[in-house]
Amino acid sequence: MKYSPIKRDVSKYRFALPNDIWTQNLKPPAFAALAYLQYRRCRKFSSVITLEELAERTRMSVEMAKACVEALINHKLLTVDLVPLLPNIKGGKFFTVPDEVFYLGLGHGAITVYAYLLCCEDRRTHQCHPSYKTISTAVGLSINTVMKHINKLAERQFIAVERTSYMDANGMKWNGNNLYTILPIQQAADAFYQRQIDKLELATERQRVAKLLREQENPA
């Protein structure tokens, strides 16, 4: 029986980022750090954030988190108190990101690719079809690395990927851009926690077997 520890409807908990954040040409670690700080700002956290927390939620080293903070401050996207300096999204174009994205073990690269797909998403169909090259240029990663993150997002049930094709004027068939469908975040969350439970059960079973082997080797 599958079990999810999440009792709330995680789809309702989202924070906004302006579309023009992609014009800042941020590398994935800096983007993920800024996005996490924006999430905390939107939720009005009372605790003071530490570099350790920022590093943990974006899956980077503390040294990298520190470098990201310094770079964001230098680019005037962050105050020295770690408050994001983003354009007012009211009346402007923006996209929303699920809060849960920082708690499902994605890492800064996959978080950034996922955020870009959310930015491109048609809100009615929950689909988009940017090319690998377009994604690569937007997020500052190589095409091969983008493909790796796309596969990771699909495996972890954040997105579904459909391959497309088209016919040219000469009747030749060519591969088209992938069609991405953004799946309900609850689905990704349930899959994540089920994997955690499965790992725990496997570790428990291994300990049980190891104990039995020790008892067989050293009978009383």
C-alpha positions as CSV (number, residue, x, y, z in Angstrom):
1,M,0.0,0.0,0.0
2,K,1.4,3.4,-1.0
3,Y,1.6,6.0,1.7
4,S,2.2,9.7,1.6
5,P,3.1,11.7,4.7
6,I,1.8,14.9,3.1
7,K,-1.6,15.8,4.4
8,R,-2.0,19.2,2.8
9,D,-2.8,19.9,-0.9
10,V,0.7,20.8,-2.1
11,S,-0.6,22.1,-5.4
12,K,-2.0,25.2,-3.6
13,Y,1.3,26.3,-2.2
14,R,3.2,28.1,-4.9
15,F,5.3,31.3,-5.1
16,A,5.8,33.6,-8.0
17,L,8.9,34.6,-10.1
18,P,8.9,37.2,-12.9
19,N,9.3,35.9,-16.4
20,D,12.2,38.3,-17.0
21,I,14.3,36.5,-14.4
22,W,15.7,34.6,-17.4
23,T,17.2,37.8,-18.8
24,Q,19.6,37.9,-15.9
25,N,21.5,35.0,-17.3
26,L,21.9,33.3,-13.9
27,K,23.6,30.0,-13.7
28,P,21.5,27.2,-12.1
29,P,23.1,27.5,-8.6
30,A,22.4,31.2,-8.4
31,F,19.0,30.8,-9.9
32,A,18.0,28.1,-7.4
33,A,19.4,30.1,-4.5
34,L,17.5,33.2,-5.5
35,A,14.3,31.2,-6.1
36,Y,14.6,29.6,-2.6
37,L,15.1,33.0,-1.0
38,Q,12.1,34.3,-2.9
39,Y,10.1,31.3,-1.6
40,R,11.1,32.1,2.0
41,R,10.2,35.8,1.4
42,C,6.7,34.9,0.1
43,R,6.1,32.6,3.1
44,K,7.4,35.2,5.5
45,F,9.7,32.9,7.4
46,S,10.5,34.3,10.8
47,S,13.8,32.4,11.2
48,V,17.0,33.7,9.9
49,I,18.3,31.7,7.0
50,T,21.7,30.1,7.1
51,L,24.0,29.2,4.3
52,E,23.7,25.6,5.5
53,E,19.9,25.6,4.9
54,L,20.3,27.3,1.5
55,A,22.9,24.7,0.5
56,E,20.7,21.8,1.7
57,R,17.5,22.9,-0.1
58,T,19.3,23.5,-3.4
59,R,21.7,20.6,-3.0
60,M,25.0,22.4,-3.3
61,S,28.0,22.9,-1.1
62,V,28.0,25.6,1.5
63,E,30.9,27.2,-0.3
64,M,28.9,27.3,-3.5
65,A,25.9,28.8,-1.7
66,K,28.1,31.5,-0.3
67,A,29.5,32.3,-3.8
68,C,25.9,32.4,-5.2
69,V,24.8,34.9,-2.5
70,E,27.8,37.1,-3.1
71,A,27.2,37.1,-6.9
72,L,23.5,37.9,-6.4
73,I,24.3,40.8,-4.1
74,N,26.9,42.1,-6.6
75,H,24.2,41.9,-9.4
76,K,21.8,43.8,-7.2
77,L,19.3,40.9,-7.1
78,L,19.7,40.4,-3.4
79,T,20.2,42.7,-0.4
80,V,22.9,42.0,2.2
81,D,20.1,40.7,4.4
82,L,19.3,38.1,1.8
83,V,16.1,39.7,0.6
84,P,15.5,39.2,-3.2
85,L,15.3,42.4,-5.3
86,L,12.9,41.2,-7.9
87,P,10.5,43.3,-10.0
88,N,7.0,43.8,-8.7
89,I,5.1,40.9,-10.3
90,K,1.7,42.6,-9.8
91,G,0.5,43.6,-13.3
92,G,3.6,42.0,-14.9
93,K,4.2,38.6,-16.4
94,F,5.2,35.9,-14.0
95,F,5.1,32.1,-13.4
96,T,4.6,30.1,-10.3
97,V,6.7,27.4,-8.7
98,P,5.5,24.8,-6.2
99,D,7.0,25.3,-2.7
100,E,7.6,21.5,-2.6
101,V,10.3,21.7,-5.3
102,F,12.9,22.4,-2.6
103,Y,12.0,19.4,-0.5
104,L,12.0,16.6,-3.1
105,G,15.8,16.2,-3.6
106,L,16.0,17.6,-7.2
107,G,19.2,19.7,-7.0
108,H,19.8,23.2,-8.5
109,G,20.2,22.1,-12.1
110,A,17.0,20.2,-12.3
111,I,15.1,22.9,-10.3
112,T,16.2,25.5,-12.9
113,V,15.2,23.4,-15.9
114,Y,11.9,22.6,-14.2
115,A,11.3,26.3,-13.5
116,Y,11.9,27.2,-17.1
117,L,9.4,24.6,-18.3
118,L,6.9,26.1,-15.8
119,C,7.6,29.6,-17.3
120,C,6.9,28.2,-20.8
121,E,3.8,26.2,-19.7
122,D,0.4,26.9,-21.3
123,R,-1.7,27.3,-18.1
124,R,-4.7,25.7,-19.8
125,T,-3.1,22.6,-21.1
126,H,-0.1,22.4,-18.8
127,Q,2.1,21.7,-21.8
128,C,5.0,23.4,-23.6
129,H,7.5,22.4,-26.3
130,P,10.7,24.4,-26.1
131,S,13.7,22.9,-27.9
132,Y,16.7,21.5,-26.0
133,K,18.7,24.5,-27.5
134,T,16.2,27.0,-26.2
135,I,16.3,25.5,-22.7
136,S,20.0,25.3,-22.8
137,T,20.4,29.0,-23.7
138,A,17.9,30.1,-21.0
139,V,19.3,28.1,-18.1
140,G,23.0,28.3,-19.0
141,L,23.6,24.5,-19.3
142,S,24.9,22.4,-22.1
143,I,22.3,20.5,-24.2
144,N,23.6,17.2,-22.8
145,T,23.1,18.4,-19.3
146,V,19.7,19.7,-20.0
147,M,18.7,16.3,-21.5
148,K,20.0,14.6,-18.3
149,H,17.8,16.9,-16.1
150,I,14.8,16.4,-18.4
151,N,15.2,12.6,-17.9
152,K,15.5,13.1,-14.2
153,L,12.3,15.2,-14.0
154,A,10.4,12.6,-16.0
155,E,11.7,9.7,-13.9
156,R,10.6,11.5,-10.7
157,Q,7.2,12.3,-12.2
158,F,7.5,16.1,-12.3
159,I,6.8,16.0,-16.1
160,A,5.8,13.7,-18.9
161,V,7.8,13.8,-22.1
162,E,6.3,13.0,-25.5
163,R,8.5,12.8,-28.6
164,T,7.1,14.5,-31.7
165,S,7.8,14.5,-35.4
166,Y,6.8,16.4,-38.5
167,M,6.9,16.1,-42.3
168,D,8.8,18.7,-44.4
169,A,7.8,20.0,-47.8
170,N,9.6,17.1,-49.5
171,G,7.7,14.5,-47.4
172,M,10.7,13.7,-45.2
173,K,10.0,12.9,-41.6
174,W,12.0,14.8,-38.9
175,N,12.1,14.7,-35.1
176,G,10.3,17.7,-33.6
177,N,10.7,19.3,-30.2
178,N,9.6,17.2,-27.2
179,L,6.1,18.0,-25.8
180,Y,6.3,18.4,-22.1
181,T,3.4,18.0,-19.8
182,I,3.7,19.4,-16.3
183,L,2.3,16.8,-13.9
184,P,0.5,17.6,-10.6
185,I,3.2,18.3,-8.0
186,Q,1.4,16.0,-5.6
187,Q,2.3,13.1,-7.9
188,A,6.0,13.9,-7.7
189,A,5.8,14.4,-4.0
190,D,4.0,11.0,-3.5
191,A,6.6,9.3,-5.7
192,F,9.5,10.9,-3.7
193,Y,8.1,9.8,-0.3
194,Q,7.3,6.3,-1.6
195,R,11.0,6.0,-2.7
196,Q,12.1,7.1,0.8
197,I,9.8,4.5,2.4
198,D,11.1,1.8,0.0
199,K,14.7,2.7,0.9
200,L,13.9,2.4,4.6
201,E,12.2,-0.9,4.2
202,L,15.2,-2.2,2.1
203,A,17.7,-1.1,4.7
204,T,15.6,-2.7,7.5
205,E,15.5,-6.0,5.5
206,R,19.2,-5.9,4.9
207,Q,19.8,-5.5,8.6
208,R,17.5,-8.4,9.4
209,V,19.3,-10.7,6.9
210,A,22.7,-9.6,8.2
211,K,21.6,-10.4,11.8
212,L,20.4,-13.8,10.7
213,L,23.8,-14.5,9.0
214,R,25.7,-13.5,12.1
215,E,23.5,-15.8,14.2
216,Q,24.1,-18.7,11.8
217,E,27.9,-18.1,11.9
218,N,28.0,-17.8,15.6
219,P,25.4,-20.1,17.0
220,A,24.8,-19.8,20.8
